């Protein structure tokens, strides 16, 4: 049904063009004024928090929507539309919706961690090799349509055309069609398979591309996995490859002595991006020169040492805004305590700011081992903690709840915390018993959240760290490319109600295994090892129904090795969109 818009009504006492006043209907009274005031306060609060409310036109309409708007503007200018609008009592006007063509899938996989050889003035540092045993690979998967046809896809270097790995041959642009996707194969039966790329060695940023198929963006995903058994960057770092965006929230950086933290921004699009950074620490916003209007050219990657912008900070949150071109962003975080490696990770963006944040994949070690590690000098930060940023100026009252396999676990103080506006607040989680949890934060103002977890074996041994980003609610057709050469598990949490998850393994040959259905009671968190889903799956398709469920992939090195990483489950491919165009005068 096409959207409708009432026209011809004004508020009581509004002057008309002939100087008279048009009276509002008698049914419009104080309730309407109150609703308007509430909405205005919400908008003002979100603006202060740096939150952009979606408009009816959206922020990513693309070229097709621009043509529609330009055409509508031309029609107004010529009088063709305004002449047809009713002038008198309120009337319903049919507003047709404009279809927005589906685009290709593109997700940026960051370069593997590297030691910073020279920080310089904070931009574009030089890098040295991480270690003699360091290995970085990308695994990618592209789901077929219901006719078992996998679209043209592959892994390419950012800014390059020669594939590092080809999943299916790319079709020429002229041969692509916007017809409805196949609903069955030639035999009339539905079937889905996947195209898979595994073990692709990488040294620089890359991008998984998959061409649109039947007017839809295909379901796809890729994951970068880094491991090293020696050197200062010893440990495990895995991250889901990112669909570029115009806004990113990254938490978990630290710039104190022994901590190295740098932000990497990559622009895989054909349009230059003008990027601005907003930095927040424990004491509030951090003002620094050189954070506004940084140009990231098409196909370019920029690296920024955060210590040059926000030095000696226990927690640093970065809000990335990009105009014109869209970018991806990660923070390489590493720790060196004297000569002992303290971990490495690639911190990824989490869910956008909101009144509720859910962080799955909070892993807590056994109390005895954790205590032996933290008792060492300089190891105070080697403990699990929740980090919450309040982007706006108003303080927040947080209600923090933590859910394990047996239900909710009480936190000291009942989980109620006051967080200062503009600052990053750290909430210790070291009182939790050993286990894997989902943390949920509700607030009276918009917030952003993430968790820090660590894994070690004892005194004097290396420790690894990981950042767990806030997750988006799971829906249909999420694709999780599993990290390579490590033990992986999906952590799924339902803060309330009851949800149902269907997990379908994808095998190395692209065949889909038998689906596994899991019911998740509200207030619990479930851990599903990928090994329980069949013989060596390389990816998992995730579908959720019922009440909200959130998920993450937790990766660990086999045995008693210290490596750990937490990766968010990527958002599902966007469905076809139609854009209603509203005209007013």
C-alpha positions in Angstrom: 0.0 0.0 0.0 1.4 3.4 -0.9 2.0 5.8 2.0 -0.6 8.5 2.6 -0.1 12.0 3.7 -2.6 14.5 5.0 -2.4 17.9 3.5 -4.1 21.2 4.0 -4.1 21.2 7.8 -2.4 23.8 10.0 -2.3 24.5 13.7 -4.9 26.7 15.3 -4.3 30.4 14.6 -1.9 29.8 11.7 -2.1 32.7 9.3 -3.0 31.8 5.7 -1.8 33.5 2.6 -4.9 35.8 2.5 -4.3 37.0 6.0 -7.1 35.0 7.6 -6.6 32.2 10.2 -7.4 28.5 9.7 -8.7 26.9 12.8 -7.4 23.5 13.9 -10.0 20.7 14.4 -11.5 20.7 17.9 -10.2 17.3 18.6 -6.6 18.5 18.4 -5.7 19.8 21.9 -3.3 19.4 24.7 -2.5 15.8 23.9 -1.1 16.8 20.5 1.0 19.5 22.1 2.3 17.1 24.7 3.3 14.5 22.1 5.1 17.2 20.1 7.0 18.3 23.2 8.0 14.8 24.1 9.2 14.2 20.5 11.1 17.5 20.6 12.9 16.6 23.8 13.8 13.1 22.4 15.3 14.7 19.3 17.2 17.3 21.3 18.6 14.6 23.7 19.7 12.4 20.8 21.3 15.3 19.0 23.3 16.0 22.2 24.2 12.3 22.3 25.4 12.4 18.7 22.6 10.0 17.6 21.0 10.5 14.2 17.3 9.6 14.1 16.3 8.0 10.8 14.2 10.2 8.6 11.6 9.1 6.1 14.1 9.6 3.3 17.0 7.8 5.1 20.6 8.5 4.7 21.5 5.9 2.1 19.1 6.3 -0.7 21.7 6.1 -3.4 21.6 7.5 -6.9 18.1 6.2 -7.7 16.5 8.1 -4.8 18.4 11.2 -5.8 16.9 11.0 -9.2 13.4 10.7 -7.7 14.0 13.7 -5.5 15.4 15.8 -8.3 12.4 14.9 -10.4 10.0 15.8 -7.7 11.8 19.1 -7.2 11.6 19.9 -10.8 7.9 19.1 -10.9 7.3 21.5 -7.9 9.3 24.2 -9.6 7.2 23.9 -12.7 3.9 23.9 -10.8 3.0 20.5 -12.1 2.6 18.9 -8.6 1.4 21.9 -6.5 -1.3 22.6 -9.0 -2.7 19.1 -8.5 -2.7 19.3 -4.7 -6.1 20.0 -3.1 -6.6 23.5 -1.7 -9.3 23.2 0.9 -10.4 20.6 3.4 -7.9 17.8 4.3 -7.6 15.2 1.7 -5.7 11.9 1.2 -3.0 12.1 -1.5 -1.5 8.9 -2.9 2.3 9.1 -2.8 4.0 6.4 -4.9 7.1 4.8 -3.5 10.3 4.8 -5.4 12.2 1.4 -5.5 15.9 1.6 -4.6 18.0 -0.9 -6.6 20.0 -3.5 -4.7 23.8 -3.0 -4.6 26.7 -5.4 -4.5 27.8 -6.8 -1.2 31.2 -5.4 -0.1 32.9 -6.0 3.2 36.4 -4.7 4.2 38.8 -7.2 5.9 41.5 -5.2 7.8 45.2 -5.8 7.5 46.7 -8.1 10.1 48.3 -6.6 13.2 51.7 -5.1 12.8 54.2 -3.6 15.2 54.5 0.2 15.1 58.0 1.0 14.2 57.7 4.8 14.2 54.7 6.7 15.5 55.8 10.0 14.0 53.1 12.7 14.5 50.3 10.1 14.8 49.3 9.6 11.2 50.3 6.8 8.8 53.0 5.1 11.0 55.5 2.7 9.7 55.3 -1.0 10.6 57.6 -3.8 11.4 56.9 -7.6 11.3 54.7 -8.9 14.1 56.6 -12.2 14.6 58.3 -15.1 12.9 55.2 -17.3 13.3 52.5 -14.7 12.5 49.8 -15.9 10.1 46.8 -14.0 8.8 44.1 -15.4 6.6 40.6 -14.5 5.4 37.7 -16.9 5.0 34.6 -15.8 3.0 31.3 -17.3 2.2 28.5 -16.2 -0.3 25.1 -17.8 -0.1 23.3 -18.8 -3.3 19.7 -18.1 -4.3 17.0 -20.7 -4.0 18.1 -22.1 -7.4 21.5 -22.9 -6.0 23.2 -20.3 -8.1 26.1 -18.4 -6.5 26.6 -14.9 -7.8 29.9 -13.5 -9.1 32.1 -13.0 -6.0 35.6 -13.1 -4.7 38.2 -11.5 -2.4 40.1 -8.6 -3.8 42.7 -6.1 -2.6 41.2 -2.8 -1.6 41.5 -0.5 -4.6 42.5 -3.5 -6.9 40.8 -5.5 -9.5 42.9 -8.7 -9.5 41.2 -11.2 -7.2 43.2 -12.8 -4.3 40.6 -15.6 -4.5 37.8 -16.1 -6.9 34.6 -17.7 -5.5 32.5 -17.3 -8.8 33.4 -15.5 -12.0 32.2 -11.9 -12.0 29.6 -11.1 -14.6 29.8 -8.0 -16.7 27.6 -5.1 -15.5 25.5 -5.1 -18.6 24.5 -8.8 -18.0 23.2 -8.2 -14.5 19.5 -8.2 -14.1 17.1 -6.8 -11.6 14.5 -9.5 -12.2 13.1 -11.4 -9.2 15.6 -13.9 -7.7 15.3 -17.6 -8.5 12.7 -19.3 -6.3 13.7 -22.8 -7.3 16.1 -24.7 -9.6 15.4 -26.1 -13.1 13.8 -29.2 -11.5 11.3 -27.0 -9.6 12.9 -27.8 -6.2 14.4 -25.2 -3.9 18.0 -25.7 -3.0 20.7 -23.4 -1.4 24.4 -23.8 -1.5 27.3 -21.5 -0.8 30.5 -20.4 -2.5 33.5 -20.6 -0.1 37.0 -19.2 0.0 39.3 -20.5 2.8 42.8 -19.9 3.9 43.5 -16.8 1.8 46.8 -15.4 3.1 46.7 -11.6 3.4 49.2 -8.8 4.1 47.0 -5.8 3.5 43.4 -4.7 3.6 41.1 -6.7 1.3 37.4 -6.7 0.4 34.9 -9.5 -0.1 32.7 -8.5 -3.1 29.6 -10.3 -4.3 27.4 -9.0 -7.1 23.7 -8.3 -6.6 21.5 -11.2 -7.7 18.0 -10.9 -9.0 17.5 -7.5 -7.6 18.8 -8.5 -4.1 22.1 -8.0 -2.2 23.4 -11.5 -1.6 23.9 -12.9 2.0 27.6 -13.1 2.6 30.3 -12.7 5.2 34.1 -12.9 5.8 36.4 -13.1 8.8 40.0 -12.2 9.2 42.0 -14.5 11.6 45.5 -13.6 12.9 47.6 -15.9 15.1 51.2 -15.6 16.4 53.0 -17.9 18.8 55.9 -15.5 19.4 56.9 -11.8 19.3 55.3 -8.8 21.0 52.0 -9.4 19.1 51.6 -12.9 20.4 48.0 -14.0 20.6 44.8 -14.3 18.6 42.9 -11.6 16.8 39.8 -12.3 14.7 37.3 -9.8 13.3 34.3 -9.9 11.0 34.9 -8.0 7.7 32.9 -4.8 7.7 30.3 -3.4 5.3 31.5 0.3 5.2 29.4 2.9 6.9 29.1 6.6 7.5 29.1 6.2 11.3 31.1 3.9 13.6 31.5 3.6 17.3 34.6 1.9 18.6 35.3 1.2 22.3 38.1 -0.5 24.2 41.3 1.4 23.2 43.9 2.2 25.8 46.9 4.6 25.5 48.7 4.2 28.8 52.4 3.1 29.1 52.9 -0.3 27.5 49.7 -0.1 25.5 49.7 0.5 21.7 46.5 1.6 19.9 46.0 2.8 16.4 42.9 3.4 14.3 42.7 2.1 10.7 40.2 3.7 8.3 39.7 2.2 4.9 37.6 3.6 2.0 36.6 0.9 -0.5 34.2 3.0 -2.3 34.7 5.2 -5.4 34.0 8.4 -3.5 36.4 10.3 -1.3 35.4 10.3 2.3 35.8 13.3 4.7 36.2 11.8 8.2 35.8 13.4 11.6 36.7 11.8 14.9 35.2 12.4 18.3 37.2 11.1 21.2 36.0 10.3 24.7 37.9 9.2 27.8 37.1 8.5 31.5 37.0 12.3 32.2 34.9 13.3 29.2 35.4 14.4 25.7 39.0 14.7 24.5 39.8 17.7 22.3 42.7 17.1 19.9 43.9 18.9 16.7 43.7 17.0 13.4 40.5 15.1 14.2 38.2 17.0 11.7 37.8 16.6 7.9 40.5 14.0 7.3 40.4 12.9 3.7 40.4 9.2 2.9 40.6 8.8 -0.8 38.9 6.0 -2.8 40.8 2.7 -2.2 43.0 4.3 0.5 43.7 3.2 4.1 44.7 5.7 6.8 46.3 4.8 10.1 46.2 7.1 13.1 48.1 6.5 16.3 45.5 7.3 19.1 48.2 8.1 21.7 49.1 11.2 19.6 45.5 12.4 20.0 44.6 11.0 23.4 47.7 10.0 25.4 47.7 8.3 28.8 44.1 7.3 28.8 42.8 4.1 30.5 39.8 4.0 28.1 39.3 5.7 24.8 36.1 5.6 22.7 36.2 6.8 19.1 33.1 8.0 17.2 33.8 8.1 13.5 31.7 10.2 11.1 32.2 10.1 7.4 30.7 12.4 4.8 30.3 11.4 1.1 32.3 8.1 0.9 31.7 5.4 3.5 34.6 3.8 5.5 35.4 0.8 7.6 37.3 1.1 10.9 39.1 -1.0 13.4 41.5 -0.3 16.3 44.6 -2.5 16.7 45.1 -2.8 20.4 48.1 -4.5 21.9 49.9 -4.6 25.3 53.5 -5.2 26.3 54.2 -5.4 30.1 58.0 -5.1 30.3 59.1 -7.9 28.0 56.0 -10.0 28.4 53.3 -9.8 25.7 49.9 -8.8 27.1 47.7 -9.5 24.1 46.5 -8.2 20.8 43.1 -7.6 19.2 41.4 -5.9 16.4 38.6 -3.9 18.0 35.5 -3.6 15.8 32.6 -1.3 15.8 29.5 -2.2 17.8 25.8 -1.4 17.6 24.8 2.3 17.3 24.0 4.4 20.3 20.7 3.6 22.0 18.8 3.2 25.2 19.6 -0.6 25.2 23.0 -2.2 24.5 23.5 -6.0 24.6 27.1 -7.5 24.7 27.3 -11.3 24.1 30.6 -13.2 24.4 31.8 -12.0 27.8 34.2 -14.7 28.8 35.4 -14.9 32.5 38.2 -17.2 33.6 38.3 -19.2 36.7 38.8 -17.1 39.8 42.1 -18.7 41.0 43.9 -18.2 37.7 42.6 -14.7 37.2 43.7 -13.7 40.7 47.2 -15.0 40.2 47.5 -13.0 37.0 46.1 -9.7 38.4 48.3 -9.9 41.5 51.3 -9.2 39.4 52.5 -5.6 39.1 51.1 -3.9 36.1 48.4 -6.5 35.5 45.5 -4.6 37.0 43.8 -4.2 33.6 44.0 -7.9 32.9 40.4 -8.4 34.1 37.0 -8.5 32.5 35.1 -5.2 32.4 32.1 -3.6 30.7 32.8 -0.2 29.1 29.9 2.2 28.6 30.1 5.5 26.8 27.5 8.3 27.3 28.0 10.4 24.2 25.8 13.3 25.3 26.2 15.8 28.0 23.6 14.4 30.4 24.6 11.8 33.0 23.1 8.3 32.6 21.6 5.9 35.1 22.6 2.4 33.9 20.9 -0.9 34.8 23.4 -3.6 34.1 22.3 -7.2 34.0 24.4 -10.3 33.2 23.0 -13.6 32.0 24.7 -17.0 32.1 23.6 -20.5 31.1 21.6 -20.8 34.3 20.0 -17.4 34.3 20.8 -13.9 35.7 23.9 -13.5 37.9 23.8 -10.7 40.5 26.4 -7.9 40.3 27.8 -6.0 43.2 25.5 -3.0 44.0 22.6 -4.6 42.2 24.0 -3.5 38.8 22.8 0.1 39.0 25.6 2.5 38.0 25.6 6.3 37.3 27.7 7.2 34.3 28.9 10.7 33.6 27.9 12.4 30.4 30.5 12.5 27.6 32.7 10.0 29.5 33.6 6.3 29.3 32.7 4.4 32.5 34.3 1.1 33.3 32.2 -1.5 35.2 34.3 -4.4 36.7 33.0 -7.9 36.0 35.8 -9.8 37.8 33.3 -10.9 40.6 31.5 -13.2 38.1 32.1 -16.9 38.4 33.9 -18.7 35.5 31.7 -18.9 32.5 30.5 -17.2 29.3 27.9 -14.5 29.6 25.7 -11.9 27.8 25.6 -8.5 29.4 22.6 -6.1 28.9 22.7 -2.4 29.6 19.6 -0.2 29.8 19.8 3.6 30.2 17.7 6.7 30.4 19.8 8.3 27.7 21.6 6.9 24.7 24.8 5.0 25.4 27.3 2.8 23.6 28.8 -0.3 25.2 31.5 -3.0 24.8 33.3 -5.5 27.0 37.0 -6.3 27.6 38.0 -9.9 28.3 41.4 -11.5 28.9 42.8 -15.0 29.0 46.0 -16.2 30.7 47.5 -19.3 32.2 49.4 -18.0 35.3 52.1 -15.8 36.7 54.8 -14.6 34.3 53.1 -16.1 31.2 51.7 -14.1 28.3 48.1 -12.9 28.5 45.8 -12.3 25.6 42.9 -9.7 25.4 39.8 -9.3 23.4 37.1 -6.7 22.9 33.4 -7.8 22.7 31.3 -5.2 20.8 27.6 -4.6 21.5 25.5 -6.6 19.1 22.5 -6.0 16.8 19.3 -8.0 17.2 19.4 -11.2 15.1 16.9 -11.7 12.4 17.0 -13.8 9.2 19.9 -14.8 6.9 22.8 -13.8 9.0 26.1 -15.4 7.8 28.9 -16.1 10.1 32.3 -17.0 8.6 34.1 -19.0 11.2 37.6 -18.1 12.2 40.3 -20.5 10.9 42.6 -22.8 12.7 41.1 -22.1 16.2 38.2 -23.4 18.4 35.0 -21.4 17.7 31.7 -21.2 19.4 28.5 -19.0 19.0 27.3 -17.3 22.2 23.6 -16.4 22.0 21.7 -14.4 24.6 18.1 -13.5 25.2 17.6 -10.7 27.8 13.9 -11.3 28.1 11.0 -13.4 26.6 11.9 -16.4 24.6 13.7 -16.7 21.3 14.4 -19.5 18.9 17.6 -19.8 16.8 18.1 -22.0 13.7 21.8 -22.7 13.0 22.6 -24.2 9.6 26.3 -25.3 9.1 28.1 -24.6 5.8 30.7 -27.1 4.8 33.9 -26.6 3.0 32.5 -27.8 -0.3 29.6 -25.3 0.0 27.0 -27.8 0.9 24.5 -26.9 3.7 24.3 -29.3 6.7 21.4 -30.2 8.8 19.8 -27.3 10.6 20.0 -27.2 14.4 17.1 -25.5 16.3 17.8 -24.1 19.8 15.3 -22.5 22.1 16.7 -19.7 24.3 14.8 -18.8 27.5 14.7 -15.2 28.5 17.4 -14.1 30.9 19.9 -16.8 29.7 22.9 -17.2 27.5 23.7 -20.3 25.5 27.1 -21.3 24.1 27.1 -23.5 21.0 30.5 -24.9 19.9 30.8 -25.0 16.1 32.0 -28.6 16.3 28.6 -29.6 17.6 27.0 -28.5 14.3 28.5 -31.2 12.1 31.8 -32.1 10.5 34.1 -29.2 10.4 31.8 -26.4 9.3 33.4 -23.3 7.8 30.4 -21.0 8.3 27.0 -20.9 10.0 23.7 -19.4 8.8 21.8 -17.9 11.7 18.0 -17.3 11.7 16.2 -16.0 14.8 12.5 -15.8 15.7 10.6 -14.8 18.8 11.8 -12.3 21.3 15.1 -10.5 20.7 18.3 -12.6 20.6 21.8 -11.4 20.3 25.0 -13.3 19.3 28.8 -13.3 18.9 31.5 -15.7 17.8 34.1 -16.5 20.4 37.4 -17.9 19.2 40.1 -19.5 21.3 43.4 -21.2 20.6 43.3 -24.9 21.3 44.6 -26.4 24.5 45.9 -24.2 27.3 47.2 -21.5 25.0 46.1 -18.0 25.9 44.6 -16.7 22.6 41.0 -15.3 22.7 38.9 -13.1 20.4 35.2 -12.1 20.3 33.6 -11.3 16.9 30.2 -9.8 16.3 27.7 -11.5 14.1 27.3 -9.2 11.0 24.0 -7.7 10.2 21.9 -9.5 7.6 21.9 -8.2 4.0 19.4 -5.3 3.6 16.0 -6.2 2.0 14.8 -4.4 -1.0 13.8 -0.8 -0.1 11.1 1.5 -1.4 11.4 5.2 -0.5 8.2 7.3 0.1 8.7 10.9 -1.0 6.8 13.4 1.1 6.0 16.8 -0.3 4.9 19.7 1.8 4.2 23.4 1.2 
